[in-house]
Amino acid sequence: MTTKEALLKNLEKIDTMPSIPVVVAPLLRYLEQSADTLDVQKVVALLSQDKSLTAQSLHMANSPLFGHWQKIDSLKGAVVSLGFQRLRDIVISCSVLRLMPVGQTQINPVTFWEHSLGCALVSRHFARKIAFPNPDKAYLGGLLHDLGILVNLWVLP
């Protein structure tokens, strides 16, 4: 089989790439509403359907990055502590990490995630500095700027 044939065969399998988890879409749709209309209990209920996101939210809420003096041991406490915007950022960035193939690549998933998150944060910061009308779109663009690498990892492991 030639390289071209092998590549075309792998491209035919592109539909096997994972998608964003079922729980994430309704949560992100809900978090798009203005903060004053959001209900903490509903966010907790949606978030608690995914163990990984629950754990990551608690981990981030207790991170020294946010400077809390007491341990946060409930999901509700984590949601209140982080705020809806940060929580949304965490949900989106964790979802990108799940798109990476497991055990098939030499790329460190955590390093890839940290790079994507860093680009997202810098993109949003620059968008605010230049008064871009939608800094969240800039954040998403920064987060997903290396999406092609993920596709290549699936097609050409």
N, CA, C and O atoms as a GROMACS GRO file, in nm:
protein
  628
    1MET      N    1   0.085  -0.118   0.000
    1MET     CA    2   0.000   0.000   0.000
    1MET      C    3   0.090   0.124   0.000
    1MET      O    4   0.184   0.133   0.078
    2THR      N    5   0.060   0.218  -0.087
    2THR     CA    6   0.140   0.339  -0.094
    2THR      C    7   0.101   0.434   0.019
    2THR      O    8  -0.001   0.417   0.085
    3THR      N    9   0.183   0.533   0.039
    3THR     CA   10   0.156   0.632   0.142
    3THR      C   11   0.025   0.705   0.114
    3THR      O   12  -0.054   0.731   0.204
    4LYS      N   13   0.003   0.736  -0.013
    4LYS     CA   14  -0.120   0.806  -0.050
    4LYS      C   15  -0.243   0.720  -0.020
    4LYS      O   16  -0.343   0.770   0.031
    5GLU      N   17  -0.234   0.591  -0.051
    5GLU     CA   18  -0.347   0.501  -0.024
    5GLU      C   19  -0.372   0.489   0.126
    5GLU      O   20  -0.487   0.487   0.172
    6ALA      N   21  -0.263   0.480   0.203
    6ALA     CA   22  -0.277   0.470   0.349
    6ALA      C   23  -0.340   0.596   0.406
    6ALA      O   24  -0.426   0.589   0.495
    7LEU      N   25  -0.298   0.711   0.355
    7LEU     CA   26  -0.354   0.838   0.401
    7LEU      C   27  -0.503   0.846   0.368
    7LEU      O   28  -0.584   0.886   0.452
    8LEU      N   29  -0.539   0.810   0.247
    8LEU     CA   30  -0.680   0.813   0.207
    8LEU      C   31  -0.764   0.717   0.291
    8LEU      O   32  -0.878   0.747   0.327
    9LYS      N   33  -0.707   0.601   0.322
    9LYS     CA   34  -0.778   0.505   0.408
    9LYS      C   35  -0.802   0.564   0.547
    9LYS      O   36  -0.911   0.550   0.603
   10ASN      N   37  -0.700   0.631   0.602
   10ASN     CA   38  -0.714   0.695   0.733
   10ASN      C   39  -0.814   0.810   0.728
   10ASN      O   40  -0.889   0.831   0.824
   11LEU      N   41  -0.815   0.885   0.620
   11LEU     CA   42  -0.909   0.996   0.606
   11LEU      C   43  -1.053   0.947   0.602
   11LEU      O   44  -1.144   1.016   0.649
   12GLU      N   45  -1.075   0.829   0.547
   12GLU     CA   46  -1.210   0.772   0.545
   12GLU      C   47  -1.262   0.744   0.685
   12GLU      O   48  -1.383   0.740   0.708
   13LYS      N   49  -1.170   0.725   0.780
   13LYS     CA   50  -1.208   0.696   0.918
   13LYS      C   51  -1.226   0.822   1.002
   13LYS      O   52  -1.249   0.813   1.123
   14ILE      N   53  -1.217   0.937   0.940
   14ILE     CA   54  -1.223   1.063   1.015
   14ILE      C   55  -1.351   1.076   1.097
   14ILE      O   56  -1.352   1.148   1.197
   15ASP      N   57  -1.459   1.009   1.056
   15ASP     CA   58  -1.584   1.018   1.130
   15ASP      C   59  -1.578   0.947   1.264
   15ASP      O   60  -1.673   0.954   1.342
   16THR      N   61  -1.467   0.879   1.293
   16THR     CA   62  -1.453   0.812   1.421
   16THR      C   63  -1.394   0.903   1.528
   16THR      O   64  -1.377   0.862   1.642
   17MET      N   65  -1.363   1.026   1.491
   17MET     CA   66  -1.311   1.119   1.591
   17MET      C   67  -1.417   1.146   1.697
   17MET      O   68  -1.536   1.150   1.666
   18PRO      N   69  -1.374   1.164   1.821
   18PRO     CA   70  -1.472   1.189   1.928
   18PRO      C   71  -1.534   1.327   1.914
   18PRO      O   72  -1.477   1.416   1.851
   19SER      N   73  -1.648   1.343   1.973
   19SER     CA   74  -1.712   1.474   1.975
   19SER      C   75  -1.717   1.522   2.120
   19SER      O   76  -1.680   1.449   2.212
   20ILE      N   77  -1.762   1.643   2.138
   20ILE     CA   78  -1.775   1.698   2.272
   20ILE      C   79  -1.879   1.616   2.347
   20ILE      O   80  -1.984   1.584   2.291
   21PRO      N   81  -1.852   1.582   2.473
   21PRO     CA   82  -1.946   1.498   2.549
   21PRO      C   83  -2.087   1.555   2.553
   21PRO      O   84  -2.107   1.677   2.550
   22VAL      N   85  -2.184   1.467   2.560
   22VAL     CA   86  -2.326   1.502   2.558
   22VAL      C   87  -2.362   1.601   2.669
   22VAL      O   88  -2.446   1.688   2.648
   23VAL      N   89  -2.300   1.590   2.783
   23VAL     CA   90  -2.332   1.676   2.897
   23VAL      C   91  -2.287   1.821   2.871
   23VAL      O   92  -2.350   1.915   2.919
   24VAL      N   93  -2.180   1.837   2.796
   24VAL     CA   94  -2.118   1.968   2.781
   24VAL      C   95  -2.205   2.065   2.700
   24VAL      O   96  -2.216   2.182   2.736
   25ALA      N   97  -2.268   2.018   2.594
   25ALA     CA   98  -2.345   2.108   2.507
   25ALA      C   99  -2.456   2.181   2.583
   25ALA      O  100  -2.464   2.304   2.574
   26PRO      N  101  -2.544   2.110   2.659
   26PRO     CA  102  -2.648   2.184   2.732
   26PRO      C  103  -2.590   2.277   2.838
   26PRO      O  104  -2.645   2.385   2.862
   27LEU      N  105  -2.482   2.236   2.902
   27LEU     CA  106  -2.418   2.320   3.003
   27LEU      C  107  -2.365   2.448   2.941
   27LEU      O  108  -2.387   2.557   2.995
   28LEU      N  109  -2.296   2.436   2.829
   28LEU     CA  110  -2.243   2.556   2.762
   28LEU      C  111  -2.355   2.646   2.710
   28LEU      O  112  -2.345   2.768   2.717
   29ARG      N  113  -2.461   2.585   2.657
   29ARG     CA  114  -2.576   2.666   2.612
   29ARG      C  115  -2.636   2.744   2.729
   29ARG      O  116  -2.670   2.862   2.716
   30TYR      N  117  -2.648   2.678   2.843
   30TYR     CA  118  -2.704   2.744   2.960
   30TYR      C  119  -2.612   2.857   3.007
   30TYR      O  120  -2.660   2.964   3.044
   31LEU      N  121  -2.482   2.832   3.008
   31LEU     CA  122  -2.386   2.932   3.055
   31LEU      C  123  -2.373   3.052   2.961
   31LEU      O  124  -2.311   3.152   2.998
   32GLU      N  125  -2.428   3.044   2.842
   32GLU     CA  126  -2.425   3.157   2.748
   32GLU      C  127  -2.520   3.269   2.789
   32GLU      O  128  -2.507   3.382   2.743
   33GLN      N  129  -2.616   3.238   2.875
   33GLN     CA  130  -2.711   3.339   2.920
   33GLN      C  131  -2.638   3.443   3.007
   33GLN      O  132  -2.527   3.419   3.054
   34SER      N  133  -2.702   3.556   3.026
   34SER     CA  134  -2.640   3.658   3.112
   34SER      C  135  -2.633   3.605   3.255
   34SER      O  136  -2.720   3.530   3.300
   35ALA      N  137  -2.529   3.644   3.325
   35ALA     CA  138  -2.501   3.591   3.459
   35ALA      C  139  -2.616   3.613   3.557
   35ALA      O  140  -2.638   3.531   3.646
   36ASP      N  141  -2.689   3.721   3.543
   36ASP     CA  142  -2.797   3.749   3.638
   36ASP      C  143  -2.919   3.659   3.619
   36ASP      O  144  -3.007   3.655   3.705
   37THR      N  145  -2.925   3.586   3.508
   37THR     CA  146  -3.037   3.494   3.486
   37THR      C  147  -3.001   3.350   3.519
   37THR      O  148  -3.088   3.262   3.520
   38LEU      N  149  -2.874   3.324   3.544
   38LEU     CA  150  -2.830   3.187   3.572
   38LEU      C  151  -2.861   3.145   3.715
   38LEU      O  152  -2.856   3.226   3.808
   39ASP      N  153  -2.894   3.019   3.730
   39ASP     CA  154  -2.923   2.961   3.860
   39ASP      C  155  -2.809   2.867   3.898
   39ASP      O  156  -2.780   2.771   3.826
   40VAL      N  157  -2.746   2.894   4.010
   40VAL     CA  158  -2.631   2.813   4.055
   40VAL      C  159  -2.670   2.666   4.066
   40VAL      O  160  -2.593   2.579   4.025
   41GLN      N  161  -2.788   2.638   4.120
   41GLN     CA  162  -2.830   2.498   4.137
   41GLN      C  163  -2.843   2.426   4.003
   41GLN      O  164  -2.809   2.308   3.992
   42LYS      N  165  -2.893   2.495   3.901
   42LYS     CA  166  -2.905   2.433   3.769
   42LYS      C  167  -2.767   2.406   3.711
   42LYS      O  168  -2.745   2.301   3.650
   43VAL      N  169  -2.674   2.499   3.728
   43VAL     CA  170  -2.538   2.479   3.680
   43VAL      C  171  -2.476   2.358   3.751
   43VAL      O  172  -2.411   2.274   3.688
   44VAL      N  173  -2.496   2.351   3.883
   44VAL     CA  174  -2.444   2.238   3.961
   44VAL      C  175  -2.505   2.107   3.910
   44VAL      O  176  -2.434   2.008   3.895
   45ALA      N  177  -2.634   2.106   3.884
   45ALA     CA  178  -2.702   1.985   3.835
   45ALA      C  179  -2.646   1.941   3.700
   45ALA      O  180  -2.622   1.823   3.679
   46LEU      N  181  -2.627   2.036   3.610
   46LEU     CA  182  -2.572   2.003   3.478
   46LEU      C  183  -2.427   1.956   3.489
   46LEU      O  184  -2.387   1.857   3.426
   47LEU      N  185  -2.349   2.027   3.568
   47LEU     CA  186  -2.208   1.995   3.583
   47LEU      C  187  -2.187   1.861   3.651
   47LEU      O  188  -2.094   1.788   3.617
   48SER      N  189  -2.271   1.828   3.745
   48SER     CA  190  -2.254   1.703   3.822
   48SER      C  191  -2.281   1.578   3.739
   48SER      O  192  -2.255   1.467   3.785
   49GLN      N  193  -2.333   1.594   3.619
   49GLN     CA  194  -2.355   1.479   3.531
   49GLN      C  195  -2.226   1.426   3.471
   49GLN      O  196  -2.225   1.317   3.414
   50ASP      N  197  -2.117   1.502   3.484
   50ASP     CA  198  -1.988   1.460   3.430
   50ASP      C  199  -1.885   1.458   3.542
   50ASP      O  200  -1.847   1.563   3.594
   51LYS      N  201  -1.839   1.339   3.580
   51LYS     CA  202  -1.746   1.325   3.693
   51LYS      C  203  -1.614   1.397   3.669
   51LYS      O  204  -1.558   1.457   3.760
   52SER      N  205  -1.566   1.391   3.546
   52SER     CA  206  -1.439   1.454   3.514
   52SER      C  207  -1.448   1.606   3.528
   52SER      O  208  -1.358   1.669   3.586
   53LEU      N  209  -1.554   1.665   3.476
   53LEU     CA  210  -1.571   1.810   3.488
   53LEU      C  211  -1.594   1.852   3.633
   53LEU      O  212  -1.548   1.958   3.676
   54THR      N  213  -1.665   1.768   3.708
   54THR     CA  214  -1.686   1.795   3.851
   54THR      C  215  -1.552   1.799   3.924
   54THR      O  216  -1.524   1.891   4.001
   55ALA      N  217  -1.470   1.698   3.898
   55ALA     CA  218  -1.338   1.690   3.964
   55ALA      C  219  -1.251   1.808   3.923
   55ALA      O  220  -1.184   1.867   4.008
   56GLN      N  221  -1.251   1.842   3.795
   56GLN     CA  222  -1.168   1.952   3.747
   56GLN      C  223  -1.215   2.086   3.806
   56GLN      O  224  -1.133   2.171   3.838
   57SER      N  225  -1.344   2.102   3.819
   57SER     CA  226  -1.397   2.226   3.878
   57SER      C  227  -1.356   2.240   4.023
   57SER      O  228  -1.315   2.347   4.067
   58LEU      N  229  -1.366   2.130   4.098
   58LEU     CA  230  -1.323   2.133   4.238
   58LEU      C  231  -1.173   2.158   4.249
   58LEU      O  232  -1.127   2.233   4.335
   59HIS      N  233  -1.097   2.094   4.160
   59HIS     CA  234  -0.952   2.112   4.160
   59HIS      C  235  -0.916   2.259   4.132
   59HIS      O  236  -0.832   2.317   4.201
   60MET      N  237  -0.979   2.317   4.032
   60MET     CA  238  -0.949   2.457   3.998
   60MET      C  239  -0.995   2.553   4.108
   60MET      O  240  -0.927   2.651   4.137
   61ALA      N  241  -1.108   2.525   4.170
   61ALA     CA  242  -1.158   2.612   4.277
   61ALA      C  243  -1.064   2.611   4.396
   61ALA      O  244  -1.054   2.710   4.468
   62ASN      N  245  -0.994   2.500   4.417
   62ASN     CA  246  -0.900   2.490   4.528
   62ASN      C  247  -0.757   2.524   4.486
   62ASN      O  248  -0.664   2.513   4.566
   63SER      N  249  -0.739   2.564   4.364
   63SER     CA  250  -0.607   2.598   4.313
   63SER      C  251  -0.556   2.728   4.376
   63SER      O  252  -0.635   2.820   4.399
   64PRO      N  253  -0.427   2.736   4.402
   64PRO     CA  254  -0.371   2.862   4.454
   64PRO      C  255  -0.389   2.978   4.356
   64PRO      O  256  -0.378   3.094   4.394
   65LEU      N  257  -0.417   2.945   4.232
   65LEU     CA  258  -0.440   3.047   4.130
   65LEU      C  259  -0.552   3.142   4.169
   65LEU      O  260  -0.549   3.260   4.132
   66PHE      N  261  -0.650   3.092   4.242
   66PHE     CA  262  -0.764   3.174   4.281
   66PHE      C  263  -0.755   3.223   4.424
   66PHE      O  264  -0.843   3.296   4.470
   67GLY      N  265  -0.650   3.186   4.497
   67GLY     CA  266  -0.620   3.242   4.627
   67GLY      C  267  -0.723   3.224   4.737
   67GLY      O  268  -0.742   3.315   4.818
   68HIS      N  269  -0.790   3.111   4.742
   68HIS     CA  270  -0.888   3.088   4.847
   68HIS      C  271  -0.818   3.038   4.973
   68HIS      O  272  -0.723   2.961   4.967
   69TRP      N  273  -0.867   3.084   5.087
   69TRP     CA  274  -0.805   3.049   5.214
   69TRP      C  275  -0.863   2.924   5.277
   69TRP      O  276  -0.798   2.860   5.360
   70GLN      N  277  -0.983   2.887   5.238
   70GLN     CA  278  -1.042   2.767   5.294
   70GLN      C  279  -1.071   2.666   5.183
   70GLN      O  280  -1.096   2.704   5.068
   71LYS      N  281  -1.069   2.540   5.218
   71LYS     CA  282  -1.090   2.434   5.120
   71LYS      C  283  -1.235   2.434   5.074
   71LYS      O  284  -1.328   2.442   5.154
   72ILE      N  285  -1.252   2.425   4.944
   72ILE     CA  286  -1.386   2.416   4.885
   72ILE      C  287  -1.412   2.269   4.857
   72ILE      O  288  -1.341   2.206   4.779
   73ASP      N  289  -1.515   2.215   4.923
   73ASP     CA  290  -1.538   2.071   4.913
   73ASP      C  291  -1.674   2.035   4.855
   73ASP      O  292  -1.717   1.920   4.863
   74SER      N  293  -1.743   2.132   4.797
   74SER     CA  294  -1.870   2.101   4.732
   74SER      C  295  -1.870   2.160   4.592
   74SER      O  296  -1.802   2.260   4.566
   75LEU      N  297  -1.945   2.099   4.504
   75LEU     CA  298  -1.953   2.149   4.368
   75LEU      C  299  -2.019   2.287   4.365
   75LEU      O  300  -1.979   2.374   4.287
   76LYS      N  301  -2.119   2.307   4.449
   76LYS     CA  302  -2.184   2.438   4.456
   76LYS      C  303  -2.084   2.544   4.499
   76LYS      O  304  -2.080   2.654   4.444
   77GLY      N  305  -2.002   2.511   4.598
   77GLY     CA  306  -1.898   2.604   4.642
   77GLY      C  307  -1.799   2.635   4.531
   77GLY      O  308  -1.754   2.749   4.517
   78ALA      N  309  -1.766   2.534   4.452
   78ALA     CA  310  -1.674   2.554   4.340
   78ALA      C  311  -1.734   2.646   4.234
   78ALA      O  312  -1.667   2.734   4.182
   79VAL      N  313  -1.862   2.625   4.203
   79VAL     CA  314  -1.930   2.708   4.103
   79VAL      C  315  -1.934   2.853   4.150
   79VAL      O  316  -1.905   2.944   4.072
   80VAL      N  317  -1.970   2.874   4.275
   80VAL     CA  318  -1.977   3.010   4.330
   80VAL      C  319  -1.838   3.073   4.333
   80VAL      O  320  -1.821   3.189   4.298
   81SER      N  321  -1.740   2.995   4.376
   81SER     CA  322  -1.604   3.044   4.387
   81SER      C  323  -1.543   3.082   4.252
   81SER      O  324  -1.481   3.187   4.238
   82LEU      N  325  -1.562   2.996   4.154
   82LEU     CA  326  -1.503   3.020   4.022
   82LEU      C  327  -1.577   3.127   3.944
   82LEU      O  328  -1.517   3.205   3.871
   83GLY      N  329  -1.707   3.129   3.959
   83GLY     CA  330  -1.788   3.220   3.878
   83GLY      C  331  -1.824   3.153   3.746
   83GLY      O  332  -1.757   3.058   3.703
   84PHE      N  333  -1.928   3.202   3.684
   84PHE     CA  334  -1.981   3.138   3.563
   84PHE      C  335  -1.884   3.148   3.445
   84PHE      O  336  -1.872   3.053   3.368
   85GLN      N  337  -1.815   3.260   3.430
   85GLN     CA  338  -1.724   3.278   3.316
   85GLN      C  339  -1.606   3.181   3.326
   85GLN      O  340  -1.573   3.113   3.229
   86ARG      N  341  -1.543   3.176   3.443
   86ARG     CA  342  -1.430   3.083   3.460
   86ARG      C  343  -1.474   2.938   3.444
   86ARG      O  344  -1.403   2.857   3.385
   87LEU      N  345  -1.590   2.907   3.497
   87LEU     CA  346  -1.643   2.772   3.485
   87LEU      C  347  -1.664   2.737   3.338
   87LEU      O  348  -1.630   2.627   3.295
   88ARG      N  349  -1.719   2.828   3.263
   88ARG     CA  350  -1.738   2.806   3.120
   88ARG      C  351  -1.604   2.782   3.050
   88ARG      O  352  -1.593   2.693   2.966
   89ASP      N  353  -1.503   2.860   3.086
   89ASP     CA  354  -1.369   2.842   3.029
   89ASP      C  355  -1.314   2.702   3.061
   89ASP      O  356  -1.255   2.638   2.975
   90ILE      N  357  -1.334   2.657   3.183
   90ILE     CA  358  -1.286   2.526   3.226
   90ILE      C  359  -1.357   2.416   3.147
   90ILE      O  360  -1.293   2.322   3.100
   91VAL      N  361  -1.487   2.428   3.134
   91VAL     CA  362  -1.566   2.327   3.061
   91VAL      C  363  -1.520   2.318   2.916
   91VAL      O  364  -1.501   2.208   2.864
   92ILE      N  365  -1.503   2.431   2.851
   92ILE     CA  366  -1.461   2.431   2.711
   92ILE      C  367  -1.321   2.372   2.697
   92ILE      O  368  -1.298   2.287   2.611
   93SER      N  369  -1.228   2.416   2.781
   93SER     CA  370  -1.091   2.368   2.766
   93SER      C  371  -1.077   2.220   2.800
   93SER      O  372  -0.998   2.150   2.737
   94CYS      N  373  -1.152   2.170   2.897
   94CYS     CA  374  -1.148   2.027   2.929
   94CYS      C  375  -1.206   1.944   2.815
   94CYS      O  376  -1.163   1.832   2.790
   95SER      N  377  -1.303   2.000   2.746
   95SER     CA  378  -1.363   1.929   2.633
   95SER      C  379  -1.263   1.912   2.520
   95SER      O  380  -1.260   1.808   2.454
   96VAL      N  381  -1.181   2.014   2.497
   96VAL     CA  382  -1.078   2.005   2.393
   96VAL      C  383  -0.979   1.895   2.427
   96VAL      O  384  -0.935   1.820   2.340
   97LEU      N  385  -0.943   1.884   2.553
   97LEU     CA  386  -0.848   1.782   2.596
   97LEU      C  387  -0.901   1.642   2.568
   97LEU      O  388  -0.823   1.551   2.537
   98ARG      N  389  -1.031   1.624   2.578
   98ARG     CA  390  -1.091   1.492   2.554
   98ARG      C  391  -1.089   1.451   2.407
   98ARG      O  392  -1.111   1.334   2.375
   99LEU      N  393  -1.064   1.545   2.318
   99LEU     CA  394  -1.061   1.514   2.175
   99LEU      C  395  -0.931   1.446   2.132
   99LEU      O  396  -0.923   1.391   2.022
  100MET      N  397  -0.829   1.449   2.217
  100MET     CA  398  -0.700   1.392   2.182
  100MET      C  399  -0.705   1.240   2.192
  100MET      O  400  -0.760   1.186   2.289
  101PRO      N  401  -0.648   1.169   2.093
  101PRO     CA  402  -0.644   1.023   2.102
  101PRO      C  403  -0.557   0.979   2.220
  101PRO      O  404  -0.453   1.039   2.247
  102VAL      N  405  -0.600   0.876   2.288
  102VAL     CA  406  -0.530   0.829   2.408
  102VAL      C  407  -0.428   0.722   2.370
  102VAL      O  408  -0.460   0.626   2.301
  103GLY      N  409  -0.306   0.740   2.417
  103GLY     CA  410  -0.202   0.639   2.403
  103GLY      C  411  -0.150   0.618   2.263
  103GLY      O  412  -0.070   0.526   2.241
  104GLN      N  413  -0.190   0.699   2.167
  104GLN     CA  414  -0.146   0.680   2.030
  104GLN      C  415  -0.047   0.787   1.984
  104GLN      O  416  -0.007   0.789   1.868
  105THR      N  417  -0.007   0.874   2.073
  105THR     CA  418   0.073   0.987   2.030
  105THR      C  419   0.185   1.017   2.129
  105THR      O  420   0.179   0.980   2.246
  106GLN      N  421   0.286   1.084   2.079
  106GLN     CA  422   0.398   1.125   2.163
  106GLN      C  423   0.373   1.263   2.225
  106GLN      O  424   0.451   1.308   2.308
  107ILE      N  425   0.264   1.328   2.186
  107ILE     CA  426   0.232   1.460   2.239
  107ILE      C  427   0.171   1.445   2.377
  107ILE      O  428   0.078   1.366   2.397
  108ASN      N  429   0.223   1.520   2.471
  108ASN     CA  430   0.171   1.518   2.607
  108ASN      C  431   0.038   1.594   2.609
  108ASN      O  432   0.036   1.714   2.580
  109PRO      N  433  -0.073   1.526   2.642
  109PRO     CA  434  -0.203   1.593   2.639
  109PRO      C  435  -0.212   1.713   2.733
  109PRO      O  436  -0.278   1.812   2.700
  110VAL      N  437  -0.148   1.706   2.848
  110VAL     CA  438  -0.154   1.818   2.943
  110VAL      C  439  -0.081   1.938   2.886
  110VAL      O  440  -0.128   2.052   2.899
  111THR      N  441   0.035   1.915   2.824
  111THR     CA  442   0.110   2.025   2.764
  111THR      C  443   0.030   2.088   2.650
  111THR      O  444   0.026   2.210   2.635
  112PHE      N  445  -0.033   2.003   2.570
  112PHE     CA  446  -0.117   2.052   2.460
  112PHE      C  447  -0.231   2.137   2.516
  112PHE      O  448  -0.259   2.245   2.464
  113TRP      N  449  -0.297   2.087   2.620
  113TRP     CA  450  -0.408   2.159   2.682
  113TRP      C  451  -0.360   2.292   2.740
  113TRP      O  452  -0.426   2.395   2.722
  114GLU      N  453  -0.246   2.291   2.811
  114GLU     CA  454  -0.195   2.414   2.871
  114GLU      C  455  -0.162   2.517   2.763
  114GLU      O  456  -0.190   2.636   2.780
  115HIS      N  457  -0.104   2.471   2.652
  115HIS     CA  458  -0.072   2.561   2.541
  115HIS      C  459  -0.201   2.622   2.484
  115HIS      O  460  -0.209   2.743   2.464
  116SER      N  461  -0.301   2.538   2.460
  116SER     CA  462  -0.427   2.586   2.404
  116SER      C  463  -0.495   2.684   2.499
  116SER      O  464  -0.546   2.787   2.457
  117LEU      N  465  -0.496   2.651   2.628
  117LEU     CA  466  -0.556   2.739   2.727
  117LEU      C  467  -0.481   2.872   2.735
  117LEU      O  468  -0.543   2.978   2.744
  118GLY      N  469  -0.349   2.866   2.732
  118GLY     CA  470  -0.269   2.989   2.734
  118GLY      C  471  -0.299   3.078   2.615
  118GLY      O  472  -0.313   3.200   2.629
  119CYS      N  473  -0.308   3.017   2.495
  119CYS     CA  474  -0.342   3.094   2.375
  119CYS      C  475  -0.481   3.155   2.386
  119CYS      O  476  -0.504   3.267   2.342
  120ALA      N  477  -0.573   3.080   2.445
  120ALA     CA  478  -0.709   3.130   2.462
  120ALA      C  479  -0.711   3.252   2.554
  120ALA      O  480  -0.775   3.353   2.524
  121LEU      N  481  -0.641   3.242   2.665
  121LEU     CA  482  -0.638   3.353   2.761
  121LEU      C  483  -0.572   3.477   2.702
  121LEU      O  484  -0.620   3.589   2.720
  122VAL      N  485  -0.462   3.457   2.630
  122VAL     CA  486  -0.392   3.570   2.567
  122VAL      C  487  -0.480   3.631   2.459
  122VAL      O  488  -0.487   3.754   2.446
  123SER      N  489  -0.548   3.547   2.381
  123SER     CA  490  -0.637   3.598   2.275
  123SER      C  491  -0.748   3.683   2.333
  123SER      O  492  -0.780   3.789   2.280
  124ARG      N  493  -0.809   3.637   2.443
  124ARG     CA  494  -0.916   3.715   2.505
  124ARG      C  495  -0.861   3.846   2.562
  124ARG      O  496  -0.924   3.951   2.551
  125HIS      N  497  -0.743   3.839   2.623
  125HIS     CA  498  -0.680   3.959   2.678
  125HIS      C  499  -0.655   4.063   2.568
  125HIS      O  500  -0.688   4.180   2.585
  126PHE      N  501  -0.596   4.019   2.456
  126PHE     CA  502  -0.570   4.111   2.345
  126PHE      C  503  -0.701   4.165   2.288
  126PHE      O  504  -0.710   4.283   2.254
  127ALA      N  505  -0.803   4.080   2.279
  127ALA     CA  506  -0.932   4.124   2.226
  127ALA      C  507  -0.989   4.236   2.313
  127ALA      O  508  -1.043   4.334   2.261
  128ARG      N  509  -0.976   4.222   2.444
  128ARG     CA  510  -1.026   4.328   2.534
  128ARG      C  511  -0.944   4.455   2.517
  128ARG      O  512  -0.999   4.566   2.520
  129LYS      N  513  -0.813   4.440   2.501
  129LYS     CA  514  -0.725   4.557   2.486
  129LYS      C  515  -0.758   4.638   2.362
  129LYS      O  516  -0.749   4.760   2.364
  130ILE      N  517  -0.797   4.570   2.254
  130ILE     CA  518  -0.828   4.643   2.131
  130ILE      C  519  -0.978   4.669   2.115
  130ILE      O  520  -1.023   4.711   2.009
  131ALA      N  521  -1.053   4.643   2.222
  131ALA     CA  522  -1.199   4.665   2.224
  131ALA      C  523  -1.272   4.582   2.119
  131ALA      O  524  -1.368   4.628   2.057
  132PHE      N  525  -1.225   4.458   2.098
  132PHE     CA  526  -1.294   4.365   2.009
  132PHE      C  527  -1.432   4.339   2.068
  132PHE      O  528  -1.443   4.318   2.188
  133PRO      N  529  -1.538   4.341   1.987
  133PRO     CA  530  -1.674   4.333   2.042
  133PRO      C  531  -1.708   4.202   2.112
  133PRO      O  532  -1.799   4.200   2.195
  134ASN      N  533  -1.638   4.093   2.082
  134ASN     CA  534  -1.670   3.966   2.146
  134ASN      C  535  -1.543   3.893   2.190
  134ASN      O  536  -1.495   3.805   2.117
  135PRO      N  537  -1.488   3.926   2.306
  135PRO     CA  538  -1.365   3.861   2.354
  135PRO      C  539  -1.380   3.710   2.372
  135PRO      O  540  -1.281   3.637   2.367
  136ASP      N  541  -1.504   3.662   2.394
  136ASP     CA  542  -1.524   3.517   2.409
  136ASP      C  543  -1.496   3.443   2.279
  136ASP      O  544  -1.448   3.329   2.281
  137LYS      N  545  -1.526   3.506   2.166
  137LYS     CA  546  -1.493   3.444   2.037
  137LYS      C  547  -1.342   3.437   2.019
  137LYS      O  548  -1.290   3.339   1.966
  138ALA      N  549  -1.272   3.541   2.063
  138ALA     CA  550  -1.126   3.539   2.055
  138ALA      C  551  -1.071   3.428   2.144
  138ALA      O  552  -0.976   3.359   2.107
  139TYR      N  553  -1.131   3.411   2.262
  139TYR     CA  554  -1.090   3.303   2.353
  139TYR      C  555  -1.107   3.167   2.285
  139TYR      O  556  -1.015   3.085   2.286
  140LEU      N  557  -1.222   3.145   2.226
  140LEU     CA  558  -1.250   3.018   2.159
  140LEU      C  559  -1.156   2.998   2.042
  140LEU      O  560  -1.108   2.886   2.019
  141GLY      N  561  -1.129   3.103   1.966
  141GLY     CA  562  -1.034   3.094   1.855
  141GLY      C  563  -0.895   3.055   1.904
  141GLY      O  564  -0.828   2.971   1.842
  142GLY      N  565  -0.850   3.114   2.013
  142GLY     CA  566  -0.720   3.078   2.069
  142GLY      C  567  -0.718   2.935   2.119
  142GLY      O  568  -0.618   2.865   2.103
  143LEU      N  569  -0.827   2.893   2.180
  143LEU     CA  570  -0.835   2.756   2.234
  143LEU      C  571  -0.831   2.653   2.122
  143LEU      O  572  -0.768   2.548   2.136
  144LEU      N  573  -0.897   2.683   2.011
  144LEU     CA  574  -0.910   2.586   1.902
  144LEU      C  575  -0.810   2.606   1.789
  144LEU      O  576  -0.820   2.539   1.686
  145HIS      N  577  -0.714   2.696   1.805
  145HIS     CA  578  -0.624   2.728   1.694
  145HIS      C  579  -0.541   2.609   1.648
  145HIS      O  580  -0.496   2.608   1.534
  146ASP      N  581  -0.520   2.512   1.733
  146ASP     CA  582  -0.442   2.393   1.695
  146ASP      C  583  -0.530   2.271   1.672
  146ASP      O  584  -0.483   2.158   1.682
  147LEU      N  585  -0.656   2.293   1.640
  147LEU     CA  586  -0.748   2.182   1.616
  147LEU      C  587  -0.696   2.090   1.505
  147LEU      O  588  -0.718   1.969   1.509
  148GLY      N  589  -0.629   2.146   1.407
  148GLY     CA  590  -0.572   2.066   1.298
  148GLY      C  591  -0.472   1.963   1.348
  148GLY      O  592  -0.461   1.855   1.291
  149ILE      N  593  -0.401   1.996   1.455
  149ILE     CA  594  -0.307   1.899   1.513
  149ILE      C  595  -0.384   1.778   1.565
  149ILE      O  596  -0.341   1.664   1.545
  150LEU      N  597  -0.497   1.800   1.630
  150LEU     CA  598  -0.578   1.689   1.680
  150LEU      C  599  -0.628   1.603   1.565
  150LEU      O  600  -0.626   1.480   1.574
  151VAL      N  601  -0.673   1.666   1.459
  151VAL     CA  602  -0.720   1.590   1.342
  151VAL      C  603  -0.605   1.507   1.286
  151VAL      O  604  -0.623   1.389   1.254
  152ASN      N  605  -0.488   1.566   1.274
  152ASN     CA  606  -0.373   1.491   1.224
  152ASN      C  607  -0.336   1.374   1.315
  152ASN      O  608  -0.294   1.269   1.266
  153LEU      N  609  -0.350   1.391   1.446
  153LEU     CA  610  -0.319   1.281   1.538
  153LEU      C  611  -0.414   1.164   1.518
  153LEU      O  612  -0.376   1.048   1.536
  154TRP      N  613  -0.539   1.194   1.480
  154TRP     CA  614  -0.634   1.087   1.454
  154TRP      C  615  -0.610   1.022   1.319
  154TRP      O  616  -0.621   0.901   1.305
  155VAL      N  617  -0.576   1.105   1.217
  155VAL     CA  618  -0.559   1.053   1.082
  155VAL      C  619  -0.420   0.991   1.063
  155VAL      O  620  -0.406   0.888   0.997
  156LEU      N  621  -0.319   1.054   1.121
  156LEU     CA  622  -0.181   1.008   1.103
  156LEU      C  623  -0.112   0.983   1.237
  156LEU      O  624  -0.018   1.054   1.272
  157PRO      N  625  -0.159   0.885   1.311
  157PRO     CA  626  -0.102   0.864   1.445
  157PRO      C  627   0.046   0.830   1.440
  157PRO      O  628   0.108   0.809   1.544
   0.00000   0.00000   0.00000
